[in-house]
Amino acid sequence: MELNIFNIQHFCSGDGPGIRTTVFFGSCPLRCPWCHNPECFSNTRTLSMEKVMEELLHDKEFYDRSKGGVTISGGEPLARQEACIALLEQVRAHGIHTALDTSLAVKDPDFSRLLPLTDLFLADIKTADPEAFCAVCGGELQTVLDNLNFLTEKGADVVLRVPLIPGFNTDDASLEGIISLIRQYPYPVTLLPFHRMGSGKYKELGMKYAYADTAPLSAREVEQISQCFRAAGIREAAI
Ligand code: SF4
């Protein structure tokens, strides 16, 4: 089987527990203007499953020692569901911990096959405002919530990830909305402050980067936002 991916990154931390290798699948149904992986919109390559597994198994000793594993990310891996499931099966067959990093913005994923193969879901909550999600990212918030509710019903292990994007979701009203949405779920949260590390990729790809002039949040601003989450009783994820 050929996999449509744009990167395999070794020795990642923060994409799940321990030391991990992250596989980035191409294509995404969303178009977040701050996206730091614009390659997923255009410039993907294919690699055989054998080649990908060879790379992933290369680091098995590090996964075992650090209680790490493999994270499948993107783009949006659920937009390439069959390939994603096939890769999860292969990784699991070697006894390796699996994490799936997803926007959950894909209708009706095949959770009956995904759930038994996925140890941890890393799920994005970008906003609690359906209109903003549709207008800015091009997705349906209800799809995300339907999927998250299903995972919750099934007792999946989930970490919610909130990208902090100046001008989109860091004003008081947006944060209050996100916090009250997240409080309905039993999951810990990781905040992902906006950065411009993807700007060089936009240049290389000849694409316009809408956030080229947006300043990252200061450490103080990030800490203030973290405090709001903590004050609401929301746990910080340990990864
Ligand atoms: S969901 Fe992630 S990969 Fe897709 S456009 Fe948004 S930031 Fe980029």
Residues whose N, C-alpha, C, O or C-beta is under 5 A from the ligand:
A	BS01	SF4	C28 L30 R31 C32 C35 G74 G75 S103
